[in-house]
Amino acid sequence: MKVELARHTHNAPDLVASAARTCTGAHAQFSTPADLQKRIVPGTFNAGHHTLFEYPDFVFVLTGISRRLVWLLHDHPYYNSSQQSQRWVTASRSYHVPYFEDNGSTALYKECAELMFNTYSILVGLLEPVTYAAVEARFPNRREGQLTAAATRYAQEVARYILPLAAHTNLYHKVSAVTIMRLWRVSQEGECAKEFGLLASKMLGYAEQITPLIFDSIGPPNDPIPMPILKDDVVWWDVDAAASYIEGSGAPETLVDTLTNIRKKEDVRDALQVYSISKRHRLLAMWNLSYAKVLSHTADSQDQRHRTIPGCRPNLVSILDLDQPAYIIPTLLKAAGAEAALSLYKRTMESVWASMRLLSANAERDDTAYLLPNAFPVPLLSNGTVADHLHKWRLRLCLNAQEEIWRVTKQEVAQSGIPADLVGPPCRLRYLRGIKPYCPEGPRFCGKKVWKGSIDETDRSI
C-alpha cells in the first residue's frame, strides 16, 4: 500500500476559525490571529460544529490497496474518487496478502489468488471470439483493429468477475478533514480492519503533520463490533439462479404527473443535472424509492458510487458460507459459444471455496474473505429520492454502462411505476424531443439505436 498526498487546503486552521467567526460577526472574516485559532478550532470541534471541518480538503493518491477496502471507502457520501477501471484496464497480477502466522497459510492463499488471475487470463481468451462477434454485429463498419480492441475490453469486463477482492487498484481520493477523522474512528470496527487501519493511519498522519491543530481532538479508534456469522440452516443464495435480484416500491400517480410536467419544460440537452438544486425539480425529492437487491460485489461497487442513494450492506464475513459457493454468473457466460468459459468459471469457483475452507482452519475469517471473487453476491437495501434515481438511471441505462448494473437499473425503472419514456437514457429523451444528434456520446456511441424503442424493448449480451 502506498499513500501520497497530492493536494491539500493551506492554512486550514485559519480557514476553519474565520468561517466560525463569520457566523457570529457583522462582516465576513478572511483571516484570524493565531491565538484565536488555537481557541476556536478545538472549541468548535468539541462542541460538535463539524461543518466547519468540511472546508479543509485533502486529495490522496492511493496505490496498491485492495478493492475490498475501496468498497468500504465508498460506502458513505462524503468523498470523491477517480478509480482505475477493471473494465478498461487489463488486470495486473497484484493483490493484497494478509499477514498469516504460518507459511503454509500464506502459500495456500497465494496459490488460490494465482489460480483466479490465471483463470481471468484464460477467460479473456475464451470469450474474445464471442465478444468479437457481438461487437461486429453492433459496429459492422468498424476496422478490424477497432473490433479486436473492443472485443478484448468486453471480454475483460466479464472475466473480471473471477478476480479476488484482494486485487489491487489505484485511485485519487478526496476527503475533508472531518471525514479523515471519521474514517480513522471507524477503521477498526468491522471487516478489513488491518488494511483499513493502516490506510486511515497513513491518511491521518499526513493530515496531522500538515495541520496538527485541526486533528488535536480526534481521539482513538472505536472498538471492533462483533459480527454475526450466517447460521448453517440459513440458505440465502441459490447458485443455480446466479443472477442479480431486485424488488422495489412503486411510485404514486401524482409523481408520474409531476415528472411528466417537468420533462415537458426541461432542456434534455443539459448534461449538468441540476435535480438536487433546481426548484423545478425539488418536488421530485418529496418521493423516495426503496429497493431490496442482490448484486455482485463488482456491480455493487458501481451502484454505491451514486452516493445520494445510500445502501445498507452487510459485513461480507457475516454472510460468507464456506460450504456453499455463491456467485453471480454474467449474462455473456450463458451465451452460445461461451460453454467452455462457463465450465472453467464454475470449476474455478469450486476451487476457490475449497481453498477458503482449508485456509479458514488456521486463519482469521476476515483474512480468508479477501479471496472472495468479484462475483460474490451482496444483499442490500437502498433508498433515495426520485430526483437522485433519475440521475442514476440517466447514466446507467446507456449501453455504455456495465452490463449487470444496466440490467438492474432496468428492473428498478420497471418496478418504480414510472413510464420508461420519462426516465430513459439520454438518446431516448433527445429523440422524443427531436434533438439531434440523438446520442450525445460522440465517438463513444454504443452502436445501437436505442432511442427508437423504449428500454423495455432493449437487451444486450455485452
C-alpha positions in Angstrom: 0.0 0.0 0.0 1.2 3.5 -0.9 -0.5 6.6 0.3 0.6 10.0 -1.1 -0.8 13.4 -0.5 -1.3 15.2 -3.9 -3.1 18.4 -2.8 -4.4 20.0 0.4 -6.0 23.1 1.7 -3.4 25.6 3.0 -3.8 27.4 6.3 -6.7 25.1 7.3 -6.9 26.3 11.0 -7.2 29.9 9.7 -10.0 28.8 7.3 -11.9 27.0 10.0 -11.6 29.8 12.5 -12.5 32.5 10.0 -15.6 30.6 8.9 -16.7 30.2 12.5 -16.2 33.9 13.3 -18.2 34.8 10.2 -21.2 33.0 11.7 -21.3 35.3 14.7 -19.8 38.5 13.3 -21.2 41.5 11.5 -18.8 41.0 8.5 -17.3 38.1 6.6 -13.9 37.2 8.1 -10.9 36.3 5.9 -8.2 35.9 8.5 -7.9 35.0 12.1 -5.0 35.6 14.5 -3.1 32.5 15.6 -4.0 32.8 19.2 -7.7 32.9 18.3 -7.3 29.9 16.0 -5.9 27.9 18.9 -9.1 28.6 20.9 -11.7 28.5 18.2 -10.6 25.3 16.4 -10.7 22.8 19.3 -13.7 24.7 20.9 -15.9 24.3 17.8 -14.8 20.7 17.2 -15.6 19.6 20.8 -18.9 21.4 20.6 -19.9 19.4 17.6 -19.8 22.2 15.0 -18.3 19.8 12.4 -19.5 21.5 9.2 -16.5 23.9 9.7 -14.2 20.9 9.3 -15.6 20.1 5.9 -13.8 23.1 4.4 -10.2 21.8 4.6 -9.8 19.2 1.8 -7.1 16.6 1.2 -6.5 14.8 -2.1 -4.7 11.5 -1.7 -3.3 9.2 -4.4 -3.8 5.6 -3.2 -1.9 2.8 -4.9 -1.9 -0.9 -4.2 -5.0 -1.1 -2.0 -7.5 -3.9 -2.2 -10.8 -3.5 -4.0 -12.4 -4.8 -0.9 -11.1 -1.8 1.1 -12.2 0.6 -1.7 -15.7 -0.9 -1.3 -15.7 0.3 2.3 -14.2 3.7 1.4 -17.1 4.3 -1.0 -19.8 3.2 1.4 -20.6 6.8 2.5 -21.4 10.0 0.6 -18.6 12.3 1.7 -15.8 11.8 -0.7 -14.8 12.0 -4.4 -12.8 9.3 -6.2 -11.4 8.5 -9.6 -10.5 4.8 -9.6 -8.7 2.6 -12.1 -11.3 0.6 -14.0 -11.2 -3.2 -14.3 -13.4 -2.9 -17.4 -10.9 -0.7 -19.4 -7.6 -1.8 -17.9 -6.2 -5.3 -18.1 -5.9 -6.7 -14.5 -2.3 -6.8 -13.3 -1.2 -9.7 -11.1 -1.1 -7.7 -8.0 -3.1 -8.3 -4.8 -3.3 -7.8 -1.1 -1.8 -10.6 1.1 -2.8 -10.5 4.7 -0.2 -11.5 7.4 -0.6 -15.1 8.4 1.1 -16.8 11.4 2.3 -19.8 9.3 3.9 -20.0 5.9 1.5 -22.8 4.8 -1.5 -20.4 5.0 0.4 -17.7 3.0 1.3 -20.3 0.3 -2.3 -21.6 0.1 -3.7 -18.0 -0.1 -1.2 -17.1 -2.9 -1.9 -20.3 -4.8 -5.6 -19.6 -4.8 -5.1 -15.9 -5.8 -2.8 -17.0 -8.6 -5.4 -19.5 -9.8 -8.0 -16.7 -10.0 -5.7 -14.5 -12.0 -4.8 -17.4 -14.3 -8.5 -18.1 -14.9 -9.1 -14.4 -15.7 -6.5 -14.5 -18.5 -7.9 -17.8 -19.9 -11.4 -16.5 -19.7 -10.5 -13.4 -21.7 -9.1 -15.6 -24.5 -12.1 -17.9 -24.5 -14.6 -15.0 -24.5 -12.9 -12.9 -27.2 -14.4 -14.8 -30.2 -17.9 -14.4 -28.6 -17.5 -10.7 -27.8 -15.9 -10.1 -31.3 -19.0 -11.5 -33.0 -21.2 -9.3 -30.8 -19.1 -6.2 -31.4 -19.0 -6.8 -35.1 -22.8 -7.1 -35.2 -23.1 -3.7 -33.4 -20.4 -2.0 -35.4 -20.4 -3.6 -38.9 -18.4 -0.7 -40.4 -15.5 -0.6 -38.0 -12.0 -1.7 -38.8 -10.7 -5.0 -37.6 -8.3 -3.4 -35.1 -11.1 -1.4 -33.5 -13.3 -4.5 -33.3 -10.5 -6.5 -31.7 -9.8 -3.9 -29.1 -13.5 -3.6 -28.2 -13.8 -7.4 -28.1 -11.0 -7.6 -25.6 -12.5 -4.9 -23.4 -15.9 -6.6 -23.3 -14.2 -10.0 -22.5 -12.3 -8.4 -19.7 -15.5 -6.9 -18.3 -16.9 -10.4 -17.9 -13.6 -12.2 -16.9 -13.1 -9.8 -14.0 -15.9 -11.5 -12.1 -13.4 -14.2 -11.2 -10.8 -11.9 -9.8 -10.4 -11.8 -6.0 -11.5 -8.8 -3.9 -7.8 -8.7 -2.8 -6.9 -7.4 -6.3 -5.0 -4.1 -6.1 -6.3 -0.9 -7.5 -5.2 2.8 -7.8 -7.3 5.9 -7.2 -7.4 9.6 -6.4 -9.4 10.1 -3.3 -10.6 13.5 -1.9 -11.9 13.8 1.6 -12.4 16.6 4.1 -10.7 16.9 7.5 -13.7 15.7 9.4 -14.1 12.7 7.0 -10.5 11.7 7.7 -11.3 11.8 11.4 -14.4 9.7 10.9 -12.6 7.1 8.8 -9.9 6.8 11.5 -12.6 6.4 14.2 -14.4 3.5 12.4 -11.4 1.9 10.8 -11.2 -0.9 13.4 -15.0 -1.6 13.8 -15.6 -4.2 11.1 -14.0 -6.0 8.2 -10.7 -5.3 6.6 -9.6 -3.8 10.0 -5.9 -4.3 9.5 -5.7 -2.9 6.0 -8.3 -0.2 6.8 -6.5 0.8 10.0 -3.2 1.1 8.1 -4.7 3.3 5.4 -6.5 5.5 7.9 -3.3 5.9 10.0 -1.4 7.0 6.9 -4.0 9.5 5.8 -4.3 10.9 9.3 -0.5 11.0 9.6 -0.2 13.2 6.5 -3.0 15.5 7.6 -1.7 15.8 11.2 1.8 16.7 10.0 0.5 19.5 7.8 -2.1 21.0 10.2 -1.9 19.4 13.7 -4.3 21.9 15.3 -7.2 20.6 13.3 -6.7 17.0 14.4 -5.7 17.5 18.1 -9.1 16.4 19.4 -9.7 13.3 17.3 -9.4 10.5 19.9 -8.7 6.8 19.5 -10.5 4.4 17.0 -13.7 2.7 18.1 -13.5 -0.9 19.4 -14.4 -3.7 17.0 -18.1 -4.6 16.6 -18.8 -8.3 16.8 -20.2 -9.6 13.5 -22.7 -12.4 13.4 -21.9 -15.4 11.2 -24.5 -16.8 8.9 -26.2 -19.8 10.5 -25.8 -23.2 8.9 -29.5 -23.6 8.4 -30.0 -20.3 6.6 -29.9 -20.5 2.8 -29.9 -17.1 1.2 -28.3 -17.9 -2.2 -29.1 -20.3 -4.9 -26.1 -20.7 -7.3 -28.4 -22.2 -10.0 -30.3 -18.9 -10.1 -27.0 -17.0 -10.2 -28.4 -13.6 -11.3 -28.9 -10.2 -9.9 -32.2 -9.8 -7.9 -34.2 -6.7 -7.1 -37.5 -5.9 -5.5 -38.8 -2.3 -5.1 -41.6 0.0 -4.3 -43.8 1.7 -6.9 -44.4 5.4 -7.5 -47.8 7.1 -7.0 -49.7 8.6 -9.9 -49.1 12.1 -8.6 -45.4 11.6 -9.0 -45.8 10.4 -12.6 -47.9 13.6 -13.4 -45.3 15.8 -11.8 -42.4 14.2 -13.7 -44.4 14.4 -16.9 -44.8 18.2 -16.5 -41.2 18.7 -15.6 -40.0 16.7 -18.7 -42.1 19.0 -20.9 -40.3 22.1 -19.7 -36.7 21.0 -19.1 -33.8 21.0 -21.6 -32.8 17.4 -22.0 -29.5 18.5 -23.7 -28.3 19.9 -20.3 -25.6 17.5 -19.0 -25.2 19.3 -15.7 -28.1 17.6 -14.0 -29.5 20.2 -11.6 -32.1 17.9 -10.0 -30.8 18.5 -6.5 -30.7 22.3 -6.7 -33.4 23.4 -9.2 -36.7 24.5 -7.7 -38.4 23.0 -10.7 -37.1 19.5 -9.7 -37.4 19.9 -6.0 -40.8 18.2 -5.9 -39.0 15.1 -7.0 -37.2 15.0 -3.7 -40.5 14.6 -1.9 -40.8 10.9 -3.1 -38.4 8.1 -2.2 -37.9 4.8 -3.8 -36.7 1.8 -1.8 -35.2 -1.4 -3.3 -34.1 -4.7 -1.9 -31.3 -6.0 -4.1 -28.7 -8.7 -4.6 -25.8 -7.6 -6.8 -22.4 -9.0 -7.5 -19.7 -7.2 -5.5 -18.4 -5.6 -8.7 -21.8 -4.3 -9.7 -22.5 -3.0 -6.2 -19.2 -1.2 -6.4 -20.7 0.7 -9.3 -24.1 1.1 -7.6 -22.7 2.6 -4.4 -20.9 5.4 -6.4 -24.4 7.0 -6.5 -23.7 8.4 -3.1 -27.0 10.2 -2.6 -28.8 6.8 -2.7 -27.4 5.2 0.4 -27.4 1.4 0.9 -27.4 -0.8 3.9 -24.8 -3.5 3.2 -23.7 -6.4 5.4 -20.2 -7.3 6.6 -19.1 -9.8 4.0 -17.7 -12.1 6.6 -21.1 -12.4 8.2 -22.7 -13.8 5.0 -19.8 -16.0 3.9 -20.8 -19.6 3.8 -17.6 -21.7 3.2 -19.6 -24.8 2.4 -21.7 -23.3 -0.4 -20.2 -21.3 -3.2 -22.1 -18.2 -4.0 -21.5 -16.1 -7.1 -23.2 -14.2 -10.0 -22.9 -15.6 -13.5 -22.6 -12.8 -16.0 -25.0 -12.9 -19.0 -22.3 -13.4 -21.6 -21.2 -16.7 -19.9 -24.6 -18.1 -20.7 -24.4 -17.2 -24.4 -23.8 -19.7 -27.2 -20.1 -20.2 -27.8 -19.2 -19.5 -24.1 -19.7 -23.0 -22.8 -16.0 -23.7 -22.2 -15.7 -20.4 -20.4 -18.7 -21.1 -18.2 -17.4 -24.5 -17.3 -14.0 -23.1 -16.3 -15.6 -20.3 -14.4 -17.7 -22.7 -12.3 -14.7 -25.1 -11.7 -12.6 -22.2 -10.5 -15.3 -21.0 -8.1 -15.4 -24.5 -6.6 -11.6 -24.5 -6.2 -11.7 -21.0 -4.6 -14.3 -22.2 -2.0 -12.3 -25.3 -1.3 -9.1 -23.2 -0.7 -11.0 -20.8 1.6 -12.3 -23.8 3.6 -8.7 -25.0 4.1 -7.4 -21.6 4.8 -10.0 -20.8 7.5 -8.8 -23.8 9.6 -5.7 -21.8 10.6 -6.5 -18.2 9.6 -8.9 -15.5 10.6 -12.2 -15.5 8.6 -11.7 -11.8 7.7 -8.4 -12.6 6.0 -9.9 -15.5 4.2 -12.6 -13.2 2.8 -10.1 -11.4 0.6 -10.2 -14.4 -1.7 -13.9 -13.8 -2.4 -14.4 -13.2 -6.1 -15.8 -10.0 -7.6 -18.9 -12.2 -8.5 -19.7 -12.7 -4.8 -23.4 -11.6 -4.3 -24.1 -8.7 -1.9 -27.6 -8.3 -0.5 -28.5 -4.7 0.3 -31.4 -2.3 0.9 -31.2 1.1 -0.8 -33.3 4.2 -0.5 -33.2 7.5 -2.3 -35.3 10.3 -3.8 -36.8 10.1 -7.2 -34.5 13.0 -8.2 -31.4 11.1 -7.2 -32.6 8.0 -9.0 -33.3 10.0 -12.2 -29.6 11.0 -12.3 -28.5 7.4 -11.7 -30.9 6.0 -14.3 -29.8 8.5 -16.9 -26.2 7.2 -16.6 -26.8 3.5 -16.1 -29.5 3.0 -18.9 -26.9 3.9 -21.5 -25.5 0.8 -23.1 -22.0 2.0 -22.3 -22.8 1.2 -18.7 -21.6 -2.1 -17.3 -24.0 -4.9 -18.3 -25.1 -6.1 -14.8 -25.7 -2.6 -13.4 -27.6 -1.7 -16.7 -29.8 -4.8 -16.3 -30.5 -4.0 -12.6 -31.3 -0.4 -13.5 -33.9 -1.6 -16.0 -35.5 -3.6 -13.2 -35.5 -0.5 -10.9 -37.3 1.6 -13.5 -39.8 -1.2 -14.2 -40.7 -1.6 -10.5 -40.8 2.2 -9.9 -44.1 2.5 -11.8 -42.7 5.5 -13.8 -43.2 5.2 -17.6 -39.9 4.3 -19.3 -40.1 7.2 -21.7 -39.8 9.6 -18.8 -36.6 8.1 -17.5 -34.7 6.6 -20.5 -31.1 7.1 -21.5 -30.2 10.5 -22.9 -30.5 9.4 -26.5 -34.1 8.3 -26.0 -35.1 11.6 -24.3 -33.4 13.6 -27.0 -35.1 11.5 -29.7 -38.6 12.1 -28.2 -37.9 15.9 -28.3 -36.4 15.8 -31.8 -33.0 17.0 -30.7 -30.0 15.8 -32.9 -27.7 14.2 -32.6 -29.7 11.8 -30.6 -26.7 10.2 -28.9 -24.6 12.8 -27.0 -21.7 10.4 -26.6 -20.0 11.2 -29.9 -17.2 8.7 -30.6 -18.4 6.6 -27.6 -21.7 5.8 -29.3 -22.8 2.3 -28.1 -23.6 1.1 -31.6 -27.3 0.5 -31.1 -30.1 2.9 -32.0 -31.6 2.6 -28.5 -33.6 5.8 -29.0 -36.0 4.1 -31.4 -37.7 1.9 -28.8 -38.3 2.0 -25.0 -35.8 0.5 -22.6 -38.2 -2.4 -22.1 -37.5 -3.5 -25.7 -33.7 -3.3 -25.4 -31.5 -6.2 -24.5 -27.8 -6.9 -24.6 -25.1 -9.6 -24.0 -22.1 -7.2 -23.9 
